[in-house]
Structures are given as structure tokens and as C-alpha cells.
Amino acid sequence: MINLHDIRYVRLGTADLAQARLYATQMLGLQVAREANGAIYFRSDSRDHTLCYYEGDPRESTTAFEISTWDELDHAAQLLEDNGFAVRHGSREEAELRAVKELIHFRDPSGNQIELVLRPDASGSRYFPTRDAGITGFSHIGLRTTDAKRDEAFWTRLANARVSDWIGDAPLLRIDDVHHKIALFPSAHAGVQHINHQVESIDDVMRAWYFLRERGIKILFGPGRHPTSGAMFLYFEGPDGMIYEYSTGVSHISPEDEATYQPRQFPLVTSSFCAWGSKPDIAEFKS
């Protein structure tokens, strides 16, 4: 199977690159790593970058996962092709812009654009946020799925993801000991549904709630607490309708617990998304 080591970055098209830059720095609190070829690369931790906005269609998005070795990348490409997926090897220019040694590109069964990257660069300098948001790093992605059962099978049979819990038909998938790195939410179309950054504490979640509201940023959900992962969260609106999340306190499933862990089924109701009673203004979180 495809051995996903970790989630690496998200690439988002935007019609207004200058506005996306202002939002990412002043609202999210990310650090600009560099600007090149009509794109801006942002840091949130020790990685070279975890978010890239580029001049393009806002409906276009790409999620990247790290692969550990050349052999594993070659194996992933062959496995995908053997199962009917069109695989494109990235050019040298694409690899250099992404600060990786090698990459392959494909679409998952719903049409989400996925990149598998080898030996992505780490940064030799400390992440220095543009505001004190308390961000500790990019953590997980929500993807839209047009067939949750089919896509769950793709990520768990062709790749090494495991189900931690379900909310309705939506699986929350882990690729390491963190409760989930991928969440698949039923939708009529493909695309990134939300982008999560971890913050240090509930204090950072609450500070963000006040900070963002005072600046007219639409709060979409929270503050609240997920019954699934136990994380305390805040969802808010970004450029081009993208949803961003800050959260803290996510649960882990240790290797010792892996053999006996049983995923739980939660119904598709508000209380399955928030134990505190917050109501979501997010289509995929409503029954």
C-alpha cells in the first residue's frame, strides 16, 4: 500500500493574491517563506512551507503528503497506475518551487488533486509568526467526497490511513497516532473543505475568537469541542470561501492501542460535531 508519512502542504488558487497574502499573515498569523512565479509560500512550523496561495482558479486546490523513500514513491506510482489512476510525475521546476526532491500528482476517486512528495525541505530558521496566534503547526485537512464509502476504501486499502471515527458517513482518518489527518465530508463536488492549524491552548482559541470577530471575519463554528477527537476548536472563513480551523487538545491513538482501538459511529447531528452546543454554519456539518 501507499505509506503516507505525514500531511505536508496545501496549494490554493486565488483570484486576489494580494488579499490572500494579507489574510494569511494578518488574520491566520502565518509567516511568508518566499514569493515566486505568481505564488506565495507560507510557514506555520519547521517545514519549508505548509500553505501556498497562487494566482489561479479559486476552485482549484491540491493537498500534498510526504513519502519517505524513493522506493515507496515508485511503489505508490505503480500501485496507483495498476488501479486505474492517471499519475503524472512532477517536473524539475515544480519540484524546486515546492522545495521537494521529487513528486507525483494524481486525483483521488472524487477528483481531489493529491501530490505525493519525497524529501521536502525543512527550514533552518525558526518559524516566526506575523501575529501571536499560538500556532504550533499545520495538522489536518478536510476533503470533500462525492462517495464517502468509496473514498474511505481508497485511503484505507490503497494507502495506510485508518478510520478513527465516523460522523454519519464521514470518516476521520489517521496516518500516524494523531486522531485524524484526513477527514472526508460528503459533498456534491471535490475540493478542500477546511484547513486545520493546531494552537498551543484553549486560550489561543478564545483569543482568536475575539480577535477575528473584532476584524469582521465570519465565525463559522465554535468555540466548541469535538466529541470525536476531543479537540477544542474554532472555524472561520478565509479568502474565496475557504474554511480555516484552529484547534488544540486533539487525542492520539498510540501504537500500543492500535490493535484494540475500535472506531466509533456518531450520528450526523450537531452534537456529534460539538459537545458544548455550538451550531455550525458549515454545509457539510449539517444533517
C-alpha positions, 0 to 999 in steps of 0.5 A: 500500500501507499505509506503516507508519512505525514500531511505536508502542504496545501496549494490554493488558487486565488483570484486576489493574491494580494488579499490572500497574502494579507489574510494569511499573515494578518488574520491566520498569523502565518509567516511568508517563506518566499514569493515566486512565479505568481505564488506565495509560500507560507510557514506555520512550523519547521517545514519549508512551507505548509500553505501556498496561495497562487494566482489561479482558479479559486476552485482549484486546490491540491493537498500534498503528503510526504513519502519517505523513500524513493522506493515507496514513491515508485511503489505508490506510482505503480500501485496507483497506475495498476488501479486505474489512476492517471499519475503524472510525475512532477517536473524539475521546476515544480519540484524546486518551487515546492522545495521537494526532491521529487513528486507525483500528482494524481486525483483521488476517486472524487477528483481531489488533486493529491501530490505525493512528495519525497524529501521536502525541505525543512527550514533552518530558521525558526518559524516566526509568526506575523501575529501571536496566534499560538500556532504550533503547526499545520495538522489536518485537512478536510476533503470533500467526497462525492462517495464517502464509502468509496473514498474511505476504501481508497485511503484505507486499502490503497494507502495506510490511513485508518478510520478513527471515527465516523460522523454519519458517513464521514470518516476521520482518518489517521496516518500516524497516532494523531486522531485524524489527518484526513477527514472526508465530508460528503459533498456534491463536488471535490475540493478542500473543505477546511484547513486545520492549524493546531494552537498551543491552548484553549486560550489561543482559541478564545483569543482568536475568537475575539480577535477575528470577530473584532476584524469582521471575519465570519465565525463559522463554528465554535468555540466548541469541542469535538466529541470525536477527537476531543479537540477544542476548536474554532472555524472561520472563513478565509479568502474565496470561501475557504474554511480555516480551523484552529484547534488544540487538545486533539487525542492520539491513538498510540501504537500500543492501542492500535490493535484494540482501538475500535472506531466509533459511529456518531450520528450526523447531528450537531452534537456529534460535531460539538459537545458544548452546543455550538451550531455550525454554519458549515454545509457539510456539518449539517444533517 
